Amino acid sequence: MKIFFPIGSFYPAQIGGPDNTMYWQAKALFKRGHEICVATTDDGIGNTLPTDTWLDTDYGRVIYVKTAIHYAPVKLLLASLKPLWRCDIVHLSVMYFPISWLLAPLAILLGKKIVWTPHGELDPDAMIYSKGRKQVVLRLIRLMRKWVVFNSTCDAETGYLRDHFGPDVRVVQLPCFMELPPKLDHIAGNYWLFVGRIHPKKAVERLIEALPLVRTKKRLKIIGDHHNEYGDQLIALATRLGVIDQIDFLGHKRGSDKYQLMADAYCLIMPSHTENFGIVVIEALSQGTPAIASFGTPWQILSDRQAGFWSSNEVGPLAETLNQMADLDEKTYETYRSNAATLVEEFDIEKSIYKWEAVYRQLLDQQVPVGI
């Protein structure tokens, strides 16, 4: 199959989750012998790769187009025309970046099969920003909906797609898969860990407010760039509650530094108001570290498999969940770590890429894809 991935930013950029998830998907498909093309901007890659030229990589043929204004990707559009003409399937990412809604009608005219992954952009918390502009784009997409198969990562996102595009819209629901990092040696650090963007959506203040209510006074380590207004508010809150000396704001971490902190943590906590997935949970599980994720995330499986807890992110219930986790006896806790390492295998892209192959093949065979 010939599959084309046009996207606003892409690995090695680390601007957002799709930079990695779509890279892992393209790489796994290429490894399976499919013809993969990726067209993207040079945002976030620095001087690591040549721009404006097609590169042969272990994730297909890729071009990083030098782009002065991210939301005016004229050169990227031009670079996308030839791979769009040649491909069997175009897999679009996010809803509002112009390359997606500009290429979609061209793909329809050319008779191409279209898969479109919102990557959380229909989440109500995301919809409150630039609402007018987004509604215009969504109206355009509604006109094309019958030619598109949308990809959601969870029940909530499937619901958002049907709310916006109608109850009969075609949706294939598959979680994010990732290339699992090497499992590092675990040196028990006995601390809670938060990893993510420091943004109000992540509800980090709920976690800080819960700390005084937790009987076991473990440290809280926070990974993420906290040098913003919300980060300042978190520091002020921790100071006011008298727990600032219990918290380490570590800033941005990546690679082995991040994974070692995950490996050594007692538990990862993702208290977000909403998440369409939450790749950091998989990263923690890959290190055998249990996780606590809020009801606003699609991680009930943590409780079902005893690899962590699915919890309310209200302060009182969250504190009680932390107490439950902290009160596990040593044998039970080790069982949770073992269960975490087992569960993460289900999200290994190498073992799960056949699910995407099945979706693409059924599209080409004019069938309704699996998972709808």
N, C-alpha and C positions, 0 to 999 in steps of 0.2 A: 504493500500500500504506500501511496505517496501522501504524506500528511504535512500540512503547512501550519506553523505556529507564528502568527504575527502578534507581537506583544510590546508593551511600552517600555519595560525594562526586563532584564534577563541575567541570569548567572554569567559572570561572577558578581554582578551588582547584588546588593543586599538592601534594596529600597523597601521591599515588601515580600510577603510570603510567596506570591506567585513566581518571583525570581527563581526560587529554589524548586517549588513543586512542579512547575512546568519543565524546568531543566531536568529533573529526575525522570519525568515522564518521557521527554524527548530522548534522553539517553538510553532508557530501558527499551524503548521502541526501536531505536537505531541498532542497539545490540542484537535485537531479534531479527534484523535484516530488512526493516522497513526504510523507505527513503524519506528522510526528515529534512525539512527546511525551517529555519527560524529567522525571522526578520525583526529587529528590535532597534532601539535607540542606544546611544553610547552613555546614557545616564547611569552613573554609579560604577562604571568600570575603570575610571581613571585612565592611566596609561598602560594598563595591563594587556590590551589587545589592539591590533590595528583596526581602524574604522574605515567605513565606505568600501569595503572589499569583502568578497565571499571567502569564508574560511572553512576548511575541512577539519572537523573536530570529531571527538568521540561521542558527540551528541547530534551529529548531522552537519549539513551545510548551513552556516550561520553568517549573517551580516549585522554588524553593529553600526548603524547609520549616525553620523555626527549630526546632532540635533541641538540647535541653539535655543529653541522654545519648545518645551516638552509637549504642550497642548496644541502645537502647530507643526505636526510631523510630516511636512510635505515630501521631503526626501524619502522618508520611510514608506509613504504611500507609493511613491514611484518604484522603490526597490521591491515592493511587495507584488507588483503586477505580474511579473514573470512567474514566480513560484505559485501565485494564485491560479494562473492559467494552466500550469503543469500538474497541480495537485489533484488528488481524488477527494480529499477531505481538508477543510480549513477548520482549525480549532481556535476559536477566538477566546481571549481572556479579558475579564472585567467588562463592565457595561459602558462606561462613560468616556474612556480614552478614545479619541477620534478614530484611530486606526481600526477599531472594532466596528463601529457603526458606519464607517465609510466603506470598508471592504465587504460588509455583509450584503448590501444590495448588488454589488458587483459579482459576488459569489453566486447569488441567486440567479442573476442573468446568465452566468456561465454554466449553470446547472450543477454546481458543486454541493456536496453534502456539508452541512454546517453544524458544528458543535460549539456551544457557547457556555463558558464557565464564569459566573458572576464574581467568584472569589469574595463573597460577603458584602458586595456593594448594594444589595437590596435589604440589608439589615436595617431595621428602623433607626438605630443609632447613627448609621451612616447616611441615611436619607435626610436627616435634618440639616445637613450642610449643602449649600448651593442647590436648594430644593427646586427652584424654578428651572435652572439649566437641566437638572436631572430629569424633570418631568417632560421636558421637550424631547430629550433623547429616548426616554421610555415610550413616548407616543410613537416615535419613529420605529422603534423595535417592535411595537405591537403590530405594525403594518407588515412586518416580516416574520411574525411568530410561527406561521404554519410551515415555513421552510427550515425552521431551526429546531434542533434538539438541545435543550438546556441541560447543563450538568450541575446538580446540587451535591453538597457534601453531607447533608443531614436533613431530618424531617422538617425542621424550622425553615431552612432555606427553600425546600420544595414548596412549603406553604407560601413563602414570599413570592416565589415565581408564579404560582397559581393566582395569588391575589392581584398581581400586576398584569398578568397576561392571559388569565382565564383558566377555569378549572380543567379544560381539556388540553392545555399546553403540554407538549411532549417534554418530559423530564426523565433523565437517567440519574439515579442517585448512587454515587460512589464516593467513599471517603477519600481524603488525601492519602496518598502513599508516598513514602520517602525512601531514599537510599540510607539505610541504617548506618550510623557511625560505628566505629569500633567500640566494643565495650571496654571501658577503662577499669583499672583496679579501684575497688571501693575502699576508701579510708573514711570510716564513720565520722562525719563532721557534726552530727547532732544539731542541725539547724534547718529551719524552714527556708524555702527558696521560692522567690518570684522571678520569672524571666519574661520580659516583654516590653512593648512600647509603653512609656510612661504617659498615659492618656486617661482621661476620666472614664472612658469605656471599660477600662481594665479594673476599675473599682478597688484600686490598691488601698484607698482610704478605709474601706471596710475591713481589710486584713489588718491594718494598723490599729483600728479601733477594737478589733477582736483580741489583740495581743494581751492587754491587761486582764482579760477574762480567762486566759489559758493557764491552767495550773502549773504546767511544766514550762519553765522560763527558758525555752530555746531561743537562740538568736534568729533573727530574720535577715536574710541576705537578699537584696533587691538588685537584679541585673537589668539595666536599661538606662538610656540617657535621661537623667533626671534634671538636666539643666534647662528647665522650662517652667512656665507658670504653675502647672499642675505639680511638678516636682517640688517647687518651693512650698506649695500648699501642704504636701505630704510631710516635708521636714518640719514645717510649723505645727502640724497636727501631732506628729510624734513628740515634739518638744512639749507641747501643751499637755499631752497625756502622760508625760514622764517616761516614755519608752524609747526616746531617741538613742540612749546608750545601748539599747538592745538590738538596734538596726544598723546594718551596714549597707550604705548606698554605693554599689560597686561600679556604676556606670556601665558603658557598653562592653560586652565581652563576646568573643566569637571563637570558633574552632575548638581546639583542645582545652583552652582555658575555660570556656563555657561548659564543655562536656565534663571536665573534671569537677567543676562546682556542682553539676547535676549528679554525677556519680557519688559524690560524698554527702550530698544532702540527705536529711532524714525523709523529707517529703517535698515535692513541688506543689505549689498552690496556684491555681488559676481562678481567681474570684470574679472574673469578668461579668458585666451585666449581660452581654451577649457575645457569642463567637460562632461563626459558621463551622469552625473546626477547632483550631488550636494546635498547631504543629508542635509547640513546646511540650505538650503532653507526650507525644510520641518520642521526642528527644529524651525526656526524662525516663520513660519506660525503657528505652534502649539501653540505659545505664542501670537498669534494675531498680530504679527509684520509684516508689509509689507516688500517686498524685491525688490531689483533691481538686475537683473542678466544680464550678457552680452549675445550678440548674439551667442557666442561660447558655450552656454549652452542650454539645451532643455526646457527653461522656458518661452516660448512665452505666456503660459497660465496666467502668472502674469498680463500681459497687458490685455489679453482677459477678465479676471475676475475682473479687477480693484483691484488686491491685491498687486500691485506693478508695476514695469516697466521692459520690456525687451529692452535692450539698447546696442548700440555700446560701446565698451570699449576704443575707441579712446578718448583722453583727452578732446577735445572740446565737442563732443556729450555726453560724460559721465557727464561732468560738467553741461550741459544743462538739462540732465535727473535728476540730483541731485537738480537743481533749480526747476524743475517741481514738484518734490516730496516735497521740502521744501515750495513751494508756495501754497500747498493745504490748503484751509480754514479748520477750525476745524471740521466742519460737514462732509466735504468730506473725510478728513483724518480718522475720526472715521468709515466712511463707508469702507474705505480701510482695516482698522483693522478688522472689522466685516467680510469682504469678505475673508481675510486671514484665519480667524478661520474656515470659512465654507469650503474653498478650501482644507484645509489640511485633511479633513475627507476622501477625495478620495485616500489618501496615507496611510490610516490606515490599517495595516497588518491584524488586526482582521476582518475588513470588506471586505478585498480584497483577502484573502488567497484562496477563492474558485476559483480564476482565475488560480492559480498555480495547484490546484487540477484538474482542467479541462485539463490543459496541460499534466499533468502526466497521467491522465486516457486515454486521446486520444492517447498518445504514446503507452500505454499498449494495447489499442484496435487496434493498427496498423493504426491509422488515422493520418492525418496531423494536428498538434496542432493548436489551435486557435491563431490568431494574426500573422500568417505567410503571 
